[in-house]
Amino acid sequence: MFNIKCIARRIAVIVLVISVFALAGCSNGQKSTAAGNTNQKATYEKRSITDTAGNTVELKKEVRTIAIVPIPWTSVVYAVDGTEKRIVGMHPSAKQSYEKSILKKMAPALANVATSFVDNDFVINMEEAKKLNPDVMIVWDYQTKEIEQLKGLGIPAIALKYGTLDDLRKGIELIGNLLGKQEKASKLVNYHEETENYFKTKAEELKNFKKLKVLYIRDEQLKVAGKGAVNTAFIEMAGGVNVAKDTPGQWVNVTMEQVVAWNPEIIIMSNFSNFKPDDILGNKIKGQDWSKIDAVKNKRVYKAPMGTYRWDAPCAESPLMIKWMAKTIQPEFFKDIDIQKDIKNFYKEYLNYDLTQEEIDSILQKDINK
């Protein structure tokens, strides 16, 4: 009997000890859960930001994932953030550019980024956008209907304006504010401003030089940069005149007869198409006769450079594009520009990347710009 009582007391003690530890475990678990809730609340803390269209947008304080509709802005986000890690969505055309650019080497993870949430005409697929569920989506300012639809899905949309170098700078500053990289964005904007100011100081003296007629062509269908294209401003800063400057619109289709009438002295070919200078110099485009054009006669047909993105459109590297155009259009006047040195310095200073000579040659497309 004594043994049974003794055993019973020992069992009771063991049960008590187990209970104490169990209660302690529950207490610790509750504290852990509470801490987890606190962290979750901090993660979803809200803030407001004003985009370049003047809209006040409420979003998470810390943006961890971002989807980007405007084609050039994937490369801008990368330049400002210094990494591709937050980018979860990009335009299909931006992905096409990426596949052919140095950005593929610099930001390999972008190869797996989604593109199905937007089509080539910038129409957003709301079902795919919901699946992607980014912390924020960057869109064009005219996409007002889609902005409201995204808001209904709980996806804040930041709108960007397009058209001028000032729009570009304001967009870069906005990205810096969005990602908490204000200092880096300001540094990049300062470089843009310094470059523009350099060309302003040259403008008066440049008046004494003959302005060469320049045609900026997008593709084989004779779509060219018109009055509303930022390329017109690039050409003028670089000492040329856009032959299509009086043609309304940004990118507009023209006829071969019109090109012959304009008779450009320099032709710059965009990277939105795979055509090459030799296609024009060798008169290889069906239904078009380039043989009478001065630019062809003098072999002044060039493919635009391509860095982290196509330099044809406003982007992080636009100052380099204007400098390249200046050296291409008015090489005697802009002798002080060393484009290769400027490219190398830019990549080191603003993209933290050391370019090799081979990579610089690739950006300048030297294999086809002979």
Stockholm file with secondary structure:
# STOCKHOLM 1.0

chainA/1-370         MFNIKCIARRIAVIVLVISVFALAGCSNGQKSTAAGNTNQKATYEKRSITDTAGNTVELKKEVRTIAIVPIPWTSVVYAVDGTEKRIVGMHPSAKQSYEKSILKKMAPALANVATSFVDNDFVINMEEAKKLNPDVMIVWDYQTKEIEQLKGLGIPAIALKYGTLDDLRKGIELIGNLLGKQEKASKLVNYHEETENYFKTKAEELKNFKKLKVLYIRDEQLKVAGKGAVNTAFIEMAGGVNVAKDTPGQWVNVTMEQVVAWNPEIIIMSNFSNFKPDDILGNKIKGQDWSKIDAVKNKRVYKAPMGTYRWDAPCAESPLMIKWMAKTIQPEFFKDIDIQKDIKNFYKEYLNYDLTQEEIDSILQKDINK
#=GR chainA/1-370 SS CHHHHHHHHHHHHHHHHHHHHHHHHHHHHHHHHHHHHHHHHHHTCEEEEECTTSCEEEEESSCCCEEECSTTHHHHHHHHHSSSTTEEEECHHHHHHHHHSTHHHHCGGGGGCBCTTBCTTCCBCHHHHHHHCCSEEEEETTCHHHHHHHHHTTCCEEEECCSSHHHHHHHHHHHHHHHTCHHHHHHHHHHHHHHHHHHHHHHHHHTTSCCEEEEEECSTTCEEECTTSHHHHHHHHTTEEETTTTSSSSEEECCHHHHHHHCCSEEEECSSSCCCHHHHHTTCSTTCCCTTCHHHHTTCEEECCBSSSBTTSSCTTHHHHHHHHHHHHCTTTTTTCCHHHHHHHHHHHHHCCCCCHHHHHHHTTTTTCC
#=GC SS_cons         CHHHHHHHHHHHHHHHHHHHHHHHHHHHHHHHHHHHHHHHHHHTCEEEEECTTSCEEEEESSCCCEEECSTTHHHHHHHHHSSSTTEEEECHHHHHHHHHSTHHHHCGGGGGCBCTTBCTTCCBCHHHHHHHCCSEEEEETTCHHHHHHHHHTTCCEEEECCSSHHHHHHHHHHHHHHHTCHHHHHHHHHHHHHHHHHHHHHHHHHTTSCCEEEEEECSTTCEEECTTSHHHHHHHHTTEEETTTTSSSSEEECCHHHHHHHCCSEEEECSSSCCCHHHHHTTCSTTCCCTTCHHHHTTCEEECCBSSSBTTSSCTTHHHHHHHHHHHHCTTTTTTCCHHHHHHHHHHHHHCCCCCHHHHHHHTTTTTCC
//
